[in-house]
Amino acid sequence: MAIEVRAATEFEDVRALVGPKRPDANVCWCLSYRIPSKQNQALRGTGRGDLVQQLVKQDPPPGVLAYDGGEPVGWAAVHPRAGTSFAGNRKIPHVDSLDVWSVWCIRVRPGHRGHGISHQLLAGAVELARSYGAPAIEGYPVDNGGQKVDLTMAYVGTQKLFEDAGFTKAADTESVLNGFPRVLMRLDLQG
């Protein structure tokens, strides 16, 4: 399987990974951390997809997609932290004042899991941040100690996934997901 990871600039491909089966359904669309909470709660039905359609046209794009033979099979959301809800999140600390990027959602389609695509998505997110001059990139995965994470909550990744990509633990957080503490993992992109 030859996986290609590239910037998420094709709306239909993003929709295939994070959109609903019905266009008017209220699903995340990977906006929960990307936009302010009030805006996120106010968006209903097709408004969420309409916003994502605008985001894929912006520079930088809202994330990266993994393709297997042209078929979109994975998604990772990545953006400058200052443009996400992590900028003001009280449970996830800022370790310094650098204009770091955040990666907060990694999703692989059913039938494609277990092939290392999440590792390739994280590497693609790192490369996207690096290409825009980010000094560092952070993720906020769970420290699950090797225990199974419920698939609906696995989108944040695990500490091991980030360690495998060269990230190091920079801080504990006050955030808990699926009963597991989340940690702040960071990769320096300078030098």
C-alpha positions in Angstrom: 0.0 0.0 0.0 1.6 3.3 -1.1 0.1 6.1 1.0 0.4 9.7 -0.2 -0.2 12.5 2.3 -0.9 16.0 1.0 -2.5 19.3 2.1 -6.3 19.1 2.5 -7.4 21.4 -0.4 -10.2 19.2 -1.9 -13.5 19.7 -0.1 -15.1 16.4 -1.3 -12.1 14.4 0.1 -12.3 16.2 3.5 -16.0 15.6 3.5 -15.4 11.9 2.9 -13.3 11.7 6.0 -15.0 14.0 8.5 -18.4 14.9 7.0 -21.8 13.3 7.8 -23.6 10.8 5.6 -26.5 13.3 5.4 -25.5 16.9 4.5 -27.8 18.4 7.2 -26.6 16.2 10.1 -24.9 17.9 13.0 -21.5 16.2 13.2 -18.1 17.7 14.2 -16.6 18.2 10.8 -13.4 18.6 12.9 -14.4 22.1 13.8 -14.7 21.7 17.6 -11.1 22.8 18.3 -10.7 24.8 15.1 -13.2 27.6 15.7 -14.4 29.5 18.8 -16.9 27.5 21.0 -19.8 29.9 20.4 -19.4 29.7 16.7 -19.1 25.9 16.9 -22.3 25.6 18.9 -24.2 28.0 16.6 -23.4 26.1 13.4 -26.1 23.7 12.4 -26.7 21.4 9.5 -25.1 22.4 6.3 -23.5 25.4 7.9 -20.7 23.3 9.2 -19.9 21.8 5.8 -20.1 25.3 4.2 -17.5 26.6 6.6 -15.2 23.6 5.9 -15.6 24.3 2.2 -14.3 27.8 2.9 -11.4 26.5 5.1 -10.0 24.2 2.4 -9.6 27.2 0.1 -7.6 29.1 2.7 -3.9 29.3 3.1 -2.8 27.4 5.2 -5.3 24.5 4.5 -7.1 23.0 7.6 -5.1 19.8 7.6 -3.7 17.0 5.6 -5.2 14.0 3.9 -3.8 10.5 3.3 -4.6 8.8 0.0 -4.4 5.2 -1.0 -4.5 5.0 -4.8 -6.3 8.3 -5.1 -8.9 7.4 -2.4 -9.0 9.6 0.7 -8.4 7.2 3.7 -7.1 9.5 6.5 -7.3 13.0 7.9 -5.2 15.1 10.3 -6.2 18.5 11.5 -3.3 20.9 11.9 -3.2 24.7 12.2 -1.4 27.5 14.0 -2.5 27.2 17.7 -3.3 30.9 17.7 -6.2 30.2 15.3 -7.7 27.4 17.3 -9.5 27.0 20.6 -6.2 25.8 22.1 -5.1 29.4 22.2 -7.4 30.0 25.1 -7.9 26.5 26.5 -7.5 26.6 30.3 -6.8 22.9 30.6 -4.0 22.7 28.1 -1.0 24.9 29.0 1.2 27.0 26.9 4.8 26.0 27.5 6.2 29.2 26.0 5.2 32.1 23.7 6.3 30.6 20.4 3.8 30.6 17.6 3.5 26.8 17.6 1.1 24.8 15.5 -1.3 22.2 16.9 -2.4 18.8 15.6 -5.5 17.6 17.3 -7.4 15.1 15.2 -6.1 12.1 13.4 -8.7 9.9 11.7 -8.3 6.8 9.5 -11.3 5.3 7.7 -12.5 1.9 8.7 -11.0 -0.8 6.6 -7.7 1.1 6.4 -6.7 1.0 10.1 -3.8 -1.0 11.4 -1.6 -0.1 8.4 0.4 2.8 9.9 -1.6 5.5 8.2 -2.0 7.5 11.5 1.9 7.6 11.6 2.0 8.9 8.0 -0.7 11.5 8.8 1.2 12.8 11.8 4.4 13.0 9.7 2.4 14.9 7.0 1.0 17.3 9.6 4.6 18.0 10.8 5.7 18.6 7.3 2.9 21.0 6.6 3.7 23.0 9.8 7.4 23.0 8.9 6.6 24.2 5.3 4.9 27.3 6.8 7.8 28.1 9.1 6.3 26.8 12.4 9.0 26.8 15.1 7.3 23.8 16.8 4.3 21.6 16.6 2.2 20.3 19.5 -0.3 17.5 20.0 -2.5 16.7 22.9 -2.9 12.9 22.9 -4.0 10.6 25.7 -1.5 8.9 27.9 -3.2 5.5 27.8 -0.4 3.4 29.1 -0.9 0.9 26.3 -4.6 0.3 27.2 -7.2 0.3 24.5 -8.8 3.7 23.7 -12.4 3.8 22.5 -12.4 4.4 18.8 -14.7 7.4 19.1 -12.1 9.1 21.4 -9.0 7.8 19.6 -8.9 10.9 17.3 -6.5 12.7 19.6 -3.9 10.0 19.2 -1.8 8.3 21.9 1.4 9.4 23.6 3.2 6.5 21.9 2.1 7.6 18.4 3.6 11.0 19.1 6.7 9.6 20.6 7.2 7.4 17.6 7.1 10.6 15.5 9.9 12.2 17.6 7.7 14.3 19.8 8.6 14.6 23.5 6.3 15.2 26.5 6.5 18.9 27.3 3.8 19.2 30.0 0.9 17.5 31.7 -2.5 18.9 31.1 -5.7 19.1 33.2 -7.7 17.6 30.3 -9.0 14.0 30.4 -10.5 12.1 27.5 -12.1 8.6 27.7 -10.8 8.3 31.3 -7.2 8.9 30.2 -5.1 12.0 31.0 -4.0 14.1 28.0 -0.4 15.2 27.7 1.2 18.0 25.7 3.6 16.5 23.2 5.9 18.8 21.3 8.4 18.6 18.4 10.9 21.4 17.8 11.0 22.3 14.1 13.9 24.8 14.4 17.3 23.7 13.3 
